[in-house]
Amino acid sequence: MNPPKINFRTDYEVFKMMDGNRPINRRKVDKIKEDVSNGLNLFPYCPVIVFEKDELLFVVDGQHRFTASFELGLPIYYVVSEELNLYQIATMNSKQDKWTDNNFLNCYIELGNESYVVLKKLCDKHKIGIAVTSELLMNGNFQRKKAIIETFREGSFVANFHDEADKFLELLSSLFGRYKFYSDRNLIMALQMISDKGKCDFEFLRKKINEAPMLMDKQASAKLYIYNIEKVYNHKASIRKIIY
């Protein structure tokens, strides 16, 4: 395979930023411009990567170098690649500046994916992370399936169970919202396991937590949380009730 040819041009209007890519970091652009002003112009040796479509050049990698070149009125040095999708670009960029899950979330929202809009609203409403909320929305329960985050990043996430996820997170908040460990995945897993058993009266549990909030504490595993919750549930009870 022959190495790609480095091209350059100054007709900036032919270049286009890809919808959904991360926003420009102003400090990073200013630092590049400062380096160039101090004599360190590496643009010819670090070309922007683009792909051609509809007579335009879409910037795949190097949007900060492109912006700095444009603002300095310098040629845009670039190489042409095959067309890449957003996930491929994110994967490539993650080798340099890691994409966060919030980057992915905002990208797909910008691209108009309604499921990601729903996901963000539920995350913001309940102050729960993307991994937990996306699994609840997609599968209707939380089982700590690692594959869900890859599905989310690839853009294949679908919000199938909004009402069920919202109801579960409302329950989580009403029971444990007072605690700093409220969003602990082990606690969420414990609540899911207890809920699945169907033996717990959650109104009664809420009452018992309100009576003795100091009995709840952060635990190292879902099973320890279940033990802790059962302890609270049976606080001052003459007959022990099993909820799991």
C-alpha positions in Angstrom: 0.0 0.0 0.0 1.4 3.4 -1.0 1.6 6.1 1.7 -1.1 8.8 1.4 -0.1 12.0 -0.4 0.1 15.2 1.6 -1.9 17.9 -0.2 -2.5 21.5 0.8 -4.9 24.3 -0.2 -6.2 27.6 1.1 -9.8 27.6 -0.3 -11.1 26.9 3.2 -14.7 26.8 2.2 -14.2 23.3 0.7 -13.5 21.9 4.2 -16.4 20.9 6.5 -16.5 19.8 10.1 -18.3 16.6 10.7 -21.6 16.8 12.5 -21.4 15.1 15.9 -17.6 15.5 16.3 -16.5 16.9 19.6 -16.7 20.7 20.0 -13.5 22.7 19.5 -11.3 23.2 22.5 -10.5 26.9 22.4 -7.4 26.6 24.6 -6.0 23.8 22.4 -6.4 26.0 19.3 -4.8 29.0 21.0 -1.8 26.8 22.1 -1.3 25.6 18.6 -1.4 29.2 17.3 1.0 30.3 20.0 3.5 27.5 19.0 3.3 28.6 15.3 3.9 32.2 16.3 6.9 31.1 18.2 8.4 29.4 15.1 7.1 25.8 15.6 4.9 25.2 12.5 4.4 21.5 12.2 1.3 21.7 10.0 3.1 20.3 6.9 4.3 17.3 9.0 1.0 16.7 10.8 -1.7 16.9 8.1 -5.4 16.9 8.8 -7.2 13.7 7.8 -10.2 14.2 5.5 -12.5 12.2 3.3 -14.1 13.4 0.1 -17.9 13.5 -0.4 -20.1 15.7 -2.6 -17.1 17.8 -3.6 -16.3 18.6 0.0 -13.5 17.5 2.3 -14.9 16.4 5.7 -12.4 16.7 8.6 -12.0 13.3 10.2 -9.0 14.1 12.5 -7.2 17.4 13.2 -10.0 19.8 13.7 -7.9 21.9 16.1 -5.0 22.0 13.6 -7.5 23.0 10.8 -9.0 25.7 13.0 -5.6 27.1 13.9 -4.4 27.1 10.3 -7.6 28.8 9.1 -7.4 31.5 11.8 -3.7 32.1 10.9 -4.5 32.3 7.2 -2.1 29.4 6.5 -2.5 26.5 4.0 -4.5 23.5 5.2 -2.2 20.4 4.9 -4.3 17.2 4.5 -4.4 13.6 3.5 -7.5 11.9 2.1 -8.8 8.7 3.7 -11.8 6.5 3.0 -15.1 7.7 4.4 -15.5 6.9 8.1 -18.5 7.0 10.4 -18.7 8.7 13.7 -17.9 5.6 15.8 -14.7 4.9 13.7 -13.6 8.5 14.1 -14.2 8.3 17.9 -12.2 5.1 18.1 -9.3 6.7 16.2 -9.4 9.9 18.3 -9.6 7.9 21.5 -6.0 6.8 20.9 -5.1 10.5 21.3 -7.6 12.3 23.5 -10.0 9.8 24.9 -13.7 10.3 24.1 -15.9 10.2 27.2 -19.4 8.7 27.2 -20.7 12.3 27.4 -18.9 13.0 24.1 -20.7 10.1 22.5 -24.0 11.1 24.0 -23.8 14.7 22.8 -22.6 13.5 19.4 -25.6 11.3 18.8 -28.0 14.0 20.1 -26.5 16.4 17.7 -27.1 13.9 14.9 -30.7 13.8 15.8 -31.0 10.3 17.5 -34.1 10.6 19.7 -33.1 7.6 21.9 -30.0 9.5 23.1 -32.1 12.6 23.8 -34.3 10.4 26.0 -31.2 9.0 27.7 -29.8 12.4 28.5 -33.1 13.6 30.0 -33.4 10.6 32.3 -29.7 10.9 33.3 -30.2 14.5 34.2 -33.5 14.0 35.9 -32.2 11.2 38.3 -28.5 12.1 38.4 -27.6 8.6 37.4 -24.7 7.7 35.0 -25.0 6.8 31.4 -24.1 3.1 31.7 -26.8 2.3 34.3 -29.5 4.5 32.6 -28.8 3.2 29.1 -29.2 -0.4 30.3 -32.4 0.3 32.1 -33.8 2.0 29.1 -32.7 -0.6 26.6 -33.4 -3.8 28.5 -35.9 -2.8 31.1 -33.6 -3.9 34.0 -30.1 -3.5 35.3 -27.9 -6.6 35.1 -24.5 -5.0 34.6 -24.2 -6.1 31.0 -20.8 -4.8 29.7 -21.9 -5.0 26.1 -24.5 -2.2 26.6 -21.8 0.5 26.7 -20.4 -0.6 23.4 -23.9 -0.6 21.9 -24.3 2.9 23.2 -21.0 4.1 21.8 -21.7 2.5 18.4 -24.9 4.5 18.1 -27.1 1.4 18.2 -28.7 2.2 21.6 -32.5 2.2 21.6 -34.7 3.5 24.5 -37.2 0.7 24.6 -38.4 1.0 28.3 -38.7 4.6 29.2 -41.6 4.2 31.7 -40.0 1.2 33.4 -36.6 2.9 33.7 -38.1 6.1 35.0 -40.2 4.2 37.6 -37.2 2.2 38.8 -35.0 5.2 39.2 -37.8 7.1 41.0 -37.9 4.1 43.4 -34.1 4.3 43.9 -34.3 8.0 44.6 -37.2 7.8 47.0 -35.5 5.1 49.0 -31.8 6.1 48.9 -31.6 9.6 47.5 -30.4 11.0 50.9 -27.2 9.0 50.7 -24.0 10.0 49.0 -23.7 6.4 47.7 -27.2 6.7 46.1 -25.8 6.1 42.5 -23.5 3.2 43.5 -23.9 0.5 41.0 -23.8 -2.2 43.7 -26.7 -0.5 45.4 -28.6 -0.3 42.1 -27.9 -4.0 41.4 -29.1 -4.9 44.9 -32.3 -3.0 44.4 -32.9 -4.7 41.0 -32.3 -8.1 42.6 -34.7 -7.4 45.5 -37.3 -6.0 43.0 -37.0 -9.1 40.8 -37.8 -11.4 43.8 -41.1 -9.5 44.5 -41.0 -10.1 48.2 -40.3 -6.5 49.4 -42.9 -4.0 50.4 -41.1 -0.8 49.2 -43.5 1.5 51.0 -42.6 -0.4 54.3 -38.9 -0.2 53.4 -39.1 3.5 52.9 -40.8 3.9 56.3 -38.1 1.8 58.0 -35.3 3.8 56.3 -36.9 7.0 57.5 -37.1 5.6 61.0 -33.4 4.6 61.1 -31.5 6.2 58.3 -28.2 5.7 60.1 -28.4 1.9 59.6 -27.8 2.2 55.8 -24.2 2.5 54.8 -22.0 2.2 51.7 -21.2 -1.5 50.9 -18.6 -3.3 48.8 -21.0 -5.5 46.8 -24.6 -6.0 45.8 -25.0 -8.9 48.3 -23.8 -6.8 51.2 -26.2 -4.1 50.2 -29.0 -6.7 50.2 -27.9 -7.8 53.7 -27.9 -4.1 54.8 -31.3 -3.4 53.4 -32.8 -6.5 55.0 -31.3 -5.4 58.3 -33.1 -2.0 58.0 -36.3 -3.7 56.8 -36.3 -5.9 60.0 -35.2 -3.2 62.4 -37.1 -3.7 65.7 -39.3 -6.4 64.1 -40.4 -9.3 66.3 -40.6 -11.6 63.3 -37.9 -11.5 60.7 -39.1 -11.0 57.1 -37.0 -12.3 54.2 -37.0 -9.9 51.1 -34.5 -11.8 49.0 
